[in-house]
Amino acid sequence: MSFRQDSDGSLLPAVNAAPRAVVVLTVDWSGPERVGRASVRAAAEQLAAAHPALGIEWFSLDEDAEWCQAWLARVGFPGMGDGVPRGAGSLAWLEGGRLVSSELGGCSLCAADIVSRSLSLWARHAEPGAAADGGGE
């Protein structure tokens, strides 16, 4: 399991191309976001260990950056992309660049909440014999 951090927008093509991606929005100035970041990392480790077939890619994007705000508007993240960073550790679950779920106040979620949401979205990919790229469907 690896977490890829993007500070300049260069990873956006990888985010958009990932069959399944979880994106956490980070800032340097928010204490609650930093706490939430730890929960996201714990969830990523749990999912990678218990459900490797999910093939989730994990990204951290700089919410303060204009490129990130523009991307949030393009993917249609509710309450985001207006140029005002929230610093709430917001989370986005995406399939092939399409937003399938979001959490504006991600810092309020514990690792178990993130694992549960991810499994509810992608449980069919966690089944034995399911291909990580969706070929098991």
C-alpha positions as CSV (number, residue, x, y, z in Angstrom):
1,M,0.0,0.0,0.0
2,S,1.4,3.4,-0.9
3,F,0.1,6.8,-0.4
4,R,1.0,9.2,-3.2
5,Q,1.1,12.9,-2.3
6,D,0.5,15.5,-4.9
7,S,1.6,19.1,-4.4
8,D,1.6,20.3,-8.0
9,G,-1.2,18.5,-9.8
10,S,1.1,16.1,-11.6
11,L,-0.7,13.0,-10.2
12,L,-4.2,14.1,-11.3
13,P,-4.0,11.9,-14.4
14,A,-3.2,8.9,-12.2
15,V,-6.1,9.8,-9.9
16,N,-8.5,10.0,-12.8
17,A,-7.2,6.8,-14.4
18,A,-7.3,4.7,-11.2
19,P,-10.1,2.0,-11.3
20,R,-10.6,2.7,-7.6
21,A,-9.1,5.7,-5.8
22,V,-9.5,7.3,-2.4
23,V,-8.3,10.9,-2.2
24,V,-7.8,12.8,1.0
25,L,-7.6,16.6,0.9
26,T,-4.8,18.0,3.0
27,V,-3.6,21.4,4.2
28,D,-0.7,22.4,6.5
29,W,-2.7,24.6,8.8
30,S,-5.5,22.3,10.1
31,G,-5.1,20.2,13.3
32,P,-8.3,18.2,12.7
33,E,-7.3,17.4,9.2
34,R,-4.0,16.0,10.5
35,V,-5.8,13.8,12.9
36,G,-8.1,12.6,10.1
37,R,-5.1,11.9,7.9
38,A,-3.9,9.3,10.4
39,S,-7.3,7.6,10.2
40,V,-7.1,7.5,6.4
41,R,-3.6,5.9,6.5
42,A,-4.8,3.3,9.0
43,A,-7.8,2.5,6.8
44,A,-5.5,2.2,3.8
45,E,-3.3,-0.3,5.6
46,Q,-6.2,-2.3,6.8
47,L,-7.8,-2.5,3.4
48,A,-4.5,-3.4,1.7
49,A,-3.9,-6.2,4.2
50,A,-7.4,-7.7,4.4
51,H,-8.7,-6.9,0.9
52,P,-5.8,-6.6,-1.6
53,A,-8.1,-7.5,-4.5
54,L,-9.7,-4.2,-4.2
55,G,-6.7,-2.5,-5.7
56,I,-7.5,0.9,-4.2
57,E,-5.0,3.6,-5.0
58,W,-4.5,6.2,-2.3
59,F,-3.8,9.9,-3.0
60,S,-3.3,13.0,-0.9
61,L,-4.0,16.3,-2.7
62,D,-3.1,19.9,-1.5
63,E,-6.5,21.4,-0.9
64,D,-5.0,24.9,-0.8
65,A,-3.8,24.7,-4.4
66,E,-5.8,26.3,-7.2
67,W,-5.3,23.2,-9.4
68,C,-6.9,21.1,-6.7
69,Q,-9.8,23.4,-6.3
70,A,-10.4,23.3,-10.1
71,W,-10.2,19.5,-10.0
72,L,-12.7,19.3,-7.2
73,A,-15.1,21.5,-9.2
74,R,-14.6,19.3,-12.3
75,V,-15.4,16.0,-10.4
76,G,-18.4,17.6,-8.8
77,F,-17.4,17.2,-5.1
78,P,-20.4,18.7,-3.2
79,G,-19.5,21.7,-1.2
80,M,-16.0,21.9,-2.6
81,G,-14.2,23.4,-5.6
82,D,-15.2,27.0,-4.8
83,G,-11.7,28.2,-4.1
84,V,-12.2,28.0,-0.3
85,P,-10.3,25.2,1.4
86,R,-12.1,23.6,4.3
87,G,-9.2,21.9,6.1
88,A,-11.6,19.2,7.2
89,G,-9.7,16.2,5.7
90,S,-12.4,15.8,3.1
91,L,-12.4,12.4,1.3
92,A,-13.4,11.4,-2.2
93,W,-14.0,7.9,-3.5
94,L,-13.6,7.7,-7.3
95,E,-13.9,5.0,-10.0
96,G,-12.1,5.9,-13.2
97,G,-12.1,9.6,-12.3
98,R,-15.9,9.6,-11.5
99,L,-16.9,10.6,-8.0
100,V,-18.9,7.8,-6.4
101,S,-18.9,9.0,-2.8
102,S,-17.6,11.9,-0.7
103,E,-17.2,13.1,2.9
104,L,-16.9,16.8,3.4
105,G,-15.8,16.4,7.1
106,G,-13.5,13.4,6.6
107,C,-11.6,14.3,9.8
108,S,-14.7,13.0,11.8
109,L,-14.3,9.5,10.3
110,C,-12.3,6.8,12.1
111,A,-10.4,4.1,10.2
112,A,-13.3,1.7,10.6
113,D,-15.7,4.2,8.9
114,I,-13.4,4.6,5.9
115,V,-13.0,0.8,5.6
116,S,-16.7,0.3,5.8
117,R,-17.5,2.9,3.2
118,S,-14.9,1.5,0.8
119,L,-16.2,-2.0,1.2
120,S,-19.8,-0.9,0.7
121,L,-18.7,0.7,-2.6
122,W,-16.4,-2.0,-3.8
123,A,-17.3,-5.2,-2.0
124,R,-17.8,-7.0,-5.4
125,H,-14.1,-6.5,-6.0
126,A,-13.1,-7.9,-2.6
127,E,-14.7,-11.3,-3.4
128,P,-12.3,-14.3,-4.0
129,G,-11.6,-14.6,-7.7
130,A,-12.5,-11.0,-8.5
131,A,-10.0,-9.2,-10.7
132,A,-8.6,-5.9,-9.3
133,D,-9.4,-4.2,-12.6
134,G,-13.1,-5.2,-12.5
135,G,-12.6,-8.2,-14.8
136,G,-14.3,-10.5,-12.3
137,E,-17.7,-8.9,-12.9
